[in-house]
Amino acid sequence: MKIAFLGPHASFTQLACSQIFPEKLLIPQSSILDCFNAVINGEVDKAVVPLENSIEGTVSMTLDYLYDFDGIYIETEVIMPIAHQMMIHPENENFETIISHPQALAQTFHFRHDHFKNMETRDFSSTSAAAKLVAENPQEKWAAIANSYAAKLYGLKILHSNIQDFEQNHTKFIVISKKEDLLQLGLPKTSEKTSLLITLPEDHAGGLHQVLSVFAWRQMNLSKIESRTLKTGLGNYFFFMNIANEWHPVLSKNALEELESIGATVKFLGHYNEYLLES
């Protein structure tokens, strides 16, 4: 079995992926889009991508691609603690630019403001890509923010450890595939949920209330609701919703049918378990 992940090697996504699929072939991809394409094109069986961080919120690219790609389902979700380290090339301890993934830079904002307030930052596709770049370019005055495994793999020196702004920093990763499967893992299970993407029938007063009422009178608990622009004009959105707890075969099916009856477009992403990973 082949599993794609947001790479390169030593990314946080790989650390999560290696715990989910410890004995499978893990194939790094250069972007979240490449992970989705690898699944759709049949190059891999599944992919692991980040969905949400406890500090910075939802990874918008992942949410948009879940909407854009037909035939993609979520098989499971995992939560992993995130710790960031600042690292440099051991042959060049002078740095003028800090490079990392935008989420990592955002999650370390207060640390950088307190210690490197006026230092330039640059965005990269992943934390491990930034670490790899520092390792391959000792002549450049760069420091990277990544995990300790990346520092070890790429031979970098850690200057500052655990620099995330909040101790309780966690990221949710999802496993996606073209199959509507419930992936069972031998890890601590935290919850069950169902994910939907809903587009309202039209922009009119009470439209969202009408959709929410479908779940309310059935006492179906929405644990998350988030809007994203459809990119077709201002004011046009789709909604990402999570329904908490077990899937009820009759109640849930009737809810989806009622949503469609009122003109809403519903994309079922899957019913799945959530698990807790080690850091």
C-alpha positions in Angstrom: 0.0 0.0 0.0 1.3 3.5 -0.9 0.6 6.5 1.3 1.2 10.1 0.2 2.0 12.8 2.7 2.9 16.5 2.7 6.7 16.4 2.6 9.6 16.4 2.3 10.9 13.9 4.8 10.7 14.9 8.5 7.6 17.1 8.1 5.0 17.0 10.9 2.7 15.2 8.4 5.2 12.5 8.0 5.5 12.0 11.7 1.7 11.6 11.9 1.7 9.4 8.8 4.4 7.0 10.2 2.3 6.4 13.3 -0.9 5.8 11.3 0.8 3.5 8.7 4.0 2.3 10.4 4.7 -0.5 7.8 3.5 1.1 4.6 5.4 2.8 1.8 5.3 6.5 2.5 5.7 8.8 -0.5 6.4 12.6 0.1 4.6 15.2 -2.0 5.6 18.8 -2.4 2.1 20.3 -1.7 -1.3 19.5 -0.3 -2.6 19.7 -3.9 -0.1 17.1 -5.0 -1.4 14.8 -2.2 -5.0 15.1 -3.5 -3.9 14.6 -7.1 -1.9 11.5 -6.2 -5.0 9.9 -4.7 -7.3 10.9 -7.6 -4.8 9.7 -10.2 -4.3 6.4 -8.5 -0.6 6.9 -7.8 -1.2 6.1 -4.1 -4.0 4.4 -2.1 -4.4 7.1 0.5 -2.9 10.5 1.6 -2.3 12.2 4.9 -2.8 16.0 5.0 -3.2 18.6 7.8 -6.7 19.9 8.4 -6.7 22.2 11.5 -4.3 23.6 14.1 -5.4 24.6 17.6 -3.7 28.0 17.3 -4.2 29.0 13.7 -7.4 27.2 12.9 -8.4 25.4 9.7 -5.8 24.8 6.9 -7.8 26.5 4.1 -6.2 24.7 1.2 -7.2 21.3 2.6 -10.8 22.5 3.0 -10.9 23.9 -0.5 -9.6 20.8 -2.1 -12.1 18.6 -0.2 -14.7 20.8 -1.9 -13.1 20.9 -5.3 -12.2 17.2 -5.7 -15.1 14.8 -6.4 -14.8 11.3 -5.0 -12.6 12.0 -2.1 -13.5 10.8 1.4 -12.1 11.1 4.9 -11.2 7.7 6.4 -10.0 8.9 9.8 -8.7 11.9 11.7 -5.7 12.0 14.1 -4.6 14.7 16.6 -0.9 15.2 17.2 0.9 17.6 19.6 3.1 20.1 17.8 6.5 21.4 19.1 8.5 23.9 17.0 12.3 24.3 17.2 14.5 27.1 15.6 17.5 25.6 13.9 20.5 26.7 11.8 23.3 25.2 9.8 26.1 24.3 12.3 28.7 26.0 9.9 26.9 29.3 9.8 25.3 30.6 13.0 24.6 34.1 11.6 21.1 34.4 10.2 19.1 37.3 8.9 15.9 35.4 7.7 13.6 32.9 9.3 12.0 30.4 7.0 9.2 28.0 7.5 5.6 27.0 6.7 3.1 29.9 7.2 1.3 28.0 9.9 4.6 27.4 11.9 5.5 31.1 11.5 2.1 32.1 12.8 2.3 29.6 15.7 5.6 31.1 16.8 4.6 34.8 16.3 5.0 35.9 20.0 8.4 34.2 20.3 9.7 35.8 17.2 8.3 39.2 18.2 10.0 39.0 21.5 13.4 37.8 20.3 13.6 38.6 16.6 11.1 41.4 16.1 12.5 43.0 13.0 13.8 39.8 11.3 12.6 39.0 7.8 10.5 35.8 7.4 9.8 33.7 4.3 7.1 31.2 3.6 7.8 27.6 2.5 5.6 24.7 1.5 6.4 22.8 4.7 8.6 23.1 7.9 10.7 20.2 6.7 11.2 21.9 3.3 12.6 24.9 5.1 14.9 22.7 7.2 16.1 20.9 4.1 16.8 24.2 2.4 18.9 25.5 5.3 20.9 22.2 5.3 21.6 22.4 1.6 22.6 26.1 1.6 25.1 26.7 4.4 26.3 29.9 2.7 22.8 31.5 3.2 22.0 33.4 6.4 18.9 31.4 7.2 17.3 29.8 10.2 14.4 27.4 9.9 11.5 26.5 12.2 10.7 22.8 12.1 10.6 19.8 14.4 13.5 18.1 16.2 13.4 15.1 13.8 14.1 17.4 10.9 17.1 18.9 12.7 18.4 15.4 13.3 17.8 14.2 9.7 19.3 17.3 8.0 22.1 17.8 10.5 21.0 21.2 11.8 21.7 22.8 15.2 18.7 23.7 17.4 19.1 27.2 18.8 15.7 27.4 20.6 13.4 24.6 21.6 9.6 24.5 22.0 9.0 28.0 20.7 5.3 27.6 19.9 3.2 30.4 21.5 1.0 28.1 23.4 1.9 24.8 25.1 -1.3 23.1 24.0 -0.5 23.2 20.3 -2.1 20.4 18.4 -2.7 19.7 14.7 -5.5 17.5 13.2 -4.5 15.4 10.2 -6.9 13.5 8.0 -6.5 10.3 5.9 -8.1 10.8 2.5 -8.9 8.2 -0.2 -11.3 7.4 -3.0 -13.1 4.8 -0.8 -15.8 5.4 1.7 -14.1 3.4 4.4 -14.0 3.6 8.2 -10.3 3.2 9.0 -9.7 1.4 12.4 -6.5 2.2 14.2 -4.9 0.6 17.3 -4.6 4.1 18.9 -6.5 5.9 21.6 -9.9 6.8 20.2 -11.2 10.2 21.2 -14.5 10.6 19.2 -16.6 9.7 16.2 -17.8 12.3 13.7 -19.4 12.8 10.2 -18.2 15.5 7.9 -20.3 17.3 5.3 -19.9 20.1 2.8 -23.1 22.0 2.3 -23.9 24.7 -0.3 -27.1 26.7 0.4 -29.8 26.7 -2.3 -29.7 30.4 -2.7 -28.7 33.6 -0.8 -31.9 34.4 1.1 -32.9 35.4 4.6 -33.0 32.4 6.9 -31.3 30.0 4.5 -28.6 28.9 6.9 -31.2 28.7 9.7 -33.2 26.4 7.5 -30.2 24.1 7.0 -29.3 24.1 10.7 -32.9 23.3 11.7 -32.6 20.0 9.8 -30.0 18.9 12.5 -31.6 20.8 15.4 -35.0 19.1 15.6 -33.3 15.7 15.2 -31.0 16.6 18.2 -27.9 16.0 16.0 -25.0 17.8 17.6 -22.9 20.0 15.2 -19.4 20.1 16.7 -18.1 22.4 13.9 -19.4 24.7 11.3 -17.2 26.8 9.1 -17.8 28.9 6.0 -15.5 29.1 3.0 -15.8 31.3 -0.1 -16.9 29.6 -3.3 -14.6 31.9 -5.2 -17.5 32.7 -7.6 -18.2 36.2 -6.1 -18.5 38.0 -2.9 -21.0 36.5 -0.5 -21.0 33.0 -2.0 -20.0 30.3 0.5 -20.0 26.6 1.2 -20.1 25.3 4.8 -17.9 22.5 6.3 -19.9 20.8 9.1 -19.0 18.1 11.6 -21.8 16.0 13.2 -20.6 14.6 16.5 -21.1 11.0 17.8 -22.1 7.8 16.1 -23.7 7.5 12.7 -27.4 6.8 12.9 -28.4 4.9 9.7 -32.0 6.1 9.6 -31.8 9.6 11.3 -28.7 10.7 9.5 -29.9 9.4 6.1 -33.2 11.3 6.5 -31.3 14.5 7.5 -29.3 14.3 4.2 -32.5 13.7 2.2 -34.2 16.7 3.8 -31.3 18.9 3.1 -31.5 18.0 -0.6 -35.2 18.4 -0.6 -34.8 22.1 0.4 -32.4 22.7 -2.4 -29.1 22.4 -0.6 -26.2 20.7 -2.2 -24.7 18.1 0.1 -21.3 16.4 -0.2 -20.8 13.5 2.2 -17.1 13.3 3.2 -17.4 10.3 5.5 -18.2 9.0 9.0 -14.9 8.3 10.8 -13.1 8.0 14.1 -10.7 10.5 15.7 -7.5 9.2 17.4 -4.7 10.7 19.5 -1.1 10.4 18.4 2.1 10.8 20.3 4.3 13.9 19.7 
